């Protein structure tokens, strides 16, 4: 089913819950989408078998920086204003952030209290595999040992024909494959063996590797034309299990696995194809035309497929939907049904002097549904009529005075209206703040929101 909501930048697992969160806004995803107080998800704990504990706490900025407290063997180490890259095998790898901008990486070995630092010029992207660090810039890969010494370098050839979601690095067995660009439609994959700690040569692949997904004891991947079952010993001998449909050869194409099924979808198509592990086509699902697959990687959580959809109208910004279906479900048209309101409308509120505000009304028997749809339509309305950084250059409503009234009609007023009201006001505050900065039609006056509840 398709659940309209707002566009969240990231998903995270908190315990066994899948949460889409953006600072103080959160949606929990299970069999449906539920609004939640974000506070319980602003801090999470990660325990490792070696006894290391990492507590991640979102700090008070509006940019999503996180503070980290690492405890190991009674020693506490803290890091601020970062995002988590990886944690395990003795290493904590963090990306440094300044106002959400990348400013380098740090890698901390909590077993030996060793700290390595990489500037953004040394690593635009950093990966840790078996205690080695793979640092990528626009021009080259450098591989560093656990002491920060360079042990190998690979040049990168710029190639504009690669898909946007092509993996920069993936691993099969003890071999790490590095995406080193390409030329004339041929991808360059430099191979580094972790078992002997040295390069084992460059693989030239006709067409680019699109995405890679683990599947039980196997690995499958895409290129421009086909789905492959990977040969972990030698990628060149991988087996073609299916040819990609024509509409899967454009855009960012994803492949993912769920319960004996491979799913393939593209940002350039409204179809989702479902294959058996032998490459047989089980089903083709069609996303409604008003939606398209977003660039977010699809997720399988608790035996459910979870996909983020964006409006097909590329001029819209901030609204989204979450598509959820059980991995056991096939051949059921209800999979693509959209959750609906009983009623919603948008009306102008005329004021003296020729200006006007807007009144948005939503009605549902379920307060949760009403509020989530209210947030969805509020974002759409503001982006359409209020000038801001995200709609610069598009036509807006010059006569809009900035006033918005939101009426939520629901007989059930018992299920935490304070939570929902806080959610809506926080969303509105974010829309008025950087990086959105929406204003009234004169591009100067502030926006205002008034919420009315009725039964």
Secondary structure in CASP SS format (residue, H / E / C, confidence):
PFRMAT SS
TARGET T0000
AUTHOR 0000-0000-0000
METHOD secondary structure of the structure
MODEL  1
X C 1.00
X E 1.00
X E 1.00
X E 1.00
X E 1.00
X E 1.00
X C 1.00
X C 1.00
X C 1.00
X C 1.00
X E 1.00
X E 1.00
X E 1.00
X E 1.00
X C 1.00
X C 1.00
X E 1.00
X E 1.00
X E 1.00
X E 1.00
X E 1.00
X E 1.00
X C 1.00
X C 1.00
X E 1.00
X E 1.00
X E 1.00
X E 1.00
X E 1.00
X C 1.00
X C 1.00
X C 1.00
X E 1.00
X E 1.00
X E 1.00
X E 1.00
X E 1.00
X H 1.00
X H 1.00
X H 1.00
X H 1.00
X C 1.00
X E 1.00
X E 1.00
X E 1.00
X E 1.00
X E 1.00
X C 1.00
X C 1.00
X C 1.00
X C 1.00
X C 1.00
X E 1.00
X E 1.00
X E 1.00
X E 1.00
X E 1.00
X E 1.00
X C 1.00
X C 1.00
X C 1.00
X C 1.00
X C 1.00
X C 1.00
X C 1.00
X E 1.00
X E 1.00
X E 1.00
X E 1.00
X E 1.00
X E 1.00
X E 1.00
X C 1.00
X C 1.00
X E 1.00
X E 1.00
X E 1.00
X E 1.00
X E 1.00
X E 1.00
X E 1.00
X E 1.00
X E 1.00
X E 1.00
X E 1.00
X E 1.00
X E 1.00
X E 1.00
X C 1.00
X C 1.00
X E 1.00
X E 1.00
X E 1.00
X E 1.00
X E 1.00
X E 1.00
X E 1.00
X E 1.00
X C 1.00
X C 1.00
X E 1.00
X E 1.00
X E 1.00
X E 1.00
X E 1.00
X E 1.00
X E 1.00
X E 1.00
X E 1.00
X C 1.00
X C 1.00
X C 1.00
X C 1.00
X E 1.00
X E 1.00
X E 1.00
X E 1.00
X E 1.00
X C 1.00
X C 1.00
X C 1.00
X C 1.00
X C 1.00
X C 1.00
X E 1.00
X E 1.00
X E 1.00
X E 1.00
X E 1.00
X C 1.00
X C 1.00
X E 1.00
X E 1.00
X E 1.00
X E 1.00
X E 1.00
X C 1.00
X C 1.00
X C 1.00
X E 1.00
X E 1.00
X E 1.00
X E 1.00
X E 1.00
X C 1.00
X C 1.00
X C 1.00
X C 1.00
X C 1.00
X E 1.00
X E 1.00
X E 1.00
X E 1.00
X E 1.00
X E 1.00
X C 1.00
X E 1.00
X C 1.00
X C 1.00
X C 1.00
X C 1.00
X C 1.00
X C 1.00
X C 1.00
X C 1.00
X C 1.00
X C 1.00
X C 1.00
X E 1.00
X E 1.00
X E 1.00
X E 1.00
X C 1.00
X C 1.00
X E 1.00
X E 1.00
X E 1.00
X E 1.00
X E 1.00
X E 1.00
X E 1.00
X E 1.00
X E 1.00
X C 1.00
X C 1.00
X E 1.00
X E 1.00
X E 1.00
X E 1.00
X E 1.00
X E 1.00
X E 1.00
X E 1.00
X C 1.00
X C 1.00
X C 1.00
X C 1.00
X E 1.00
X E 1.00
X E 1.00
X E 1.00
X E 1.00
X E 1.00
X E 1.00
X E 1.00
X E 1.00
X E 1.00
X C 1.00
X C 1.00
X C 1.00
X C 1.00
X E 1.00
X E 1.00
X E 1.00
X E 1.00
X C 1.00
X C 1.00
X E 1.00
X E 1.00
X E 1.00
X E 1.00
X E 1.00
X C 1.00
X C 1.00
X C 1.00
X E 1.00
X E 1.00
X E 1.00
X E 1.00
X C 1.00
X C 1.00
X C 1.00
X C 1.00
X C 1.00
X H 1.00
X H 1.00
X H 1.00
X C 1.00
X E 1.00
X E 1.00
X E 1.00
X E 1.00
X E 1.00
X C 1.00
X C 1.00
X H 1.00
X H 1.00
X H 1.00
X C 1.00
X C 1.00
X C 1.00
X C 1.00
X E 1.00
X E 1.00
X E 1.00
X E 1.00
X E 1.00
X C 1.00
X C 1.00
X C 1.00
X C 1.00
X E 1.00
X E 1.00
X E 1.00
X E 1.00
X E 1.00
X C 1.00
X C 1.00
X C 1.00
X C 1.00
X E 1.00
X E 1.00
X E 1.00
X E 1.00
X E 1.00
X C 1.00
X C 1.00
X C 1.00
X C 1.00
X C 1.00
X E 1.00
X E 1.00
X E 1.00
X E 1.00
X E 1.00
X E 1.00
X C 1.00
X C 1.00
X C 1.00
X C 1.00
X E 1.00
X E 1.00
X E 1.00
X C 1.00
X C 1.00
X C 1.00
X C 1.00
X C 1.00
X E 1.00
X E 1.00
X E 1.00
X C 1.00
X C 1.00
X E 1.00
X E 1.00
X E 1.00
X E 1.00
X E 1.00
X E 1.00
X E 1.00
X E 1.00
X C 1.00
X C 1.00
X C 1.00
X C 1.00
X C 1.00
X C 1.00
X C 1.00
X E 1.00
X E 1.00
X E 1.00
X E 1.00
X E 1.00
X E 1.00
X E 1.00
X E 1.00
X C 1.00
X C 1.00
X C 1.00
X C 1.00
X C 1.00
X C 1.00
X H 1.00
X H 1.00
X H 1.00
X H 1.00
X C 1.00
X E 1.00
X C 1.00
X C 1.00
X C 1.00
X C 1.00
X E 1.00
X E 1.00
X E 1.00
X E 1.00
X E 1.00
X E 1.00
X E 1.00
X E 1.00
X C 1.00
X C 1.00
X C 1.00
X C 1.00
X C 1.00
X E 1.00
X E 1.00
X E 1.00
X E 1.00
X E 1.00
X E 1.00
X E 1.00
X E 1.00
X C 1.00
X C 1.00
X C 1.00
X H 1.00
X H 1.00
X H 1.00
X H 1.00
X H 1.00
X H 1.00
X H 1.00
X H 1.00
X H 1.00
X H 1.00
X H 1.00
X H 1.00
X H 1.00
X H 1.00
X H 1.00
X H 1.00
X H 1.00
X H 1.00
X H 1.00
X C 1.00
X C 1.00
X C 1.00
X C 1.00
X C 1.00
X C 1.00
X C 1.00
X C 1.00
X C 1.00
X C 1.00
X C 1.00
X C 1.00
X C 1.00
X C 1.00
X E 1.00
X E 1.00
X E 1.00
X E 1.00
X E 1.00
X E 1.00
X E 1.00
X E 1.00
X E 1.00
X E 1.00
X C 1.00
X C 1.00
X C 1.00
X C 1.00
X C 1.00
X C 1.00
X C 1.00
X H 1.00
X H 1.00
X H 1.00
X H 1.00
X H 1.00
X H 1.00
X H 1.00
X H 1.00
X H 1.00
X H 1.00
X H 1.00
X H 1.00
X H 1.00
X H 1.00
X H 1.00
X H 1.00
X C 1.00
X C 1.00
X C 1.00
X C 1.00
X C 1.00
X C 1.00
X C 1.00
X C 1.00
X C 1.00
X C 1.00
X C 1.00
X C 1.00
X C 1.00
X C 1.00
X C 1.00
X E 1.00
X E 1.00
X E 1.00
X E 1.00
X E 1.00
X E 1.00
X E 1.00
X C 1.00
END
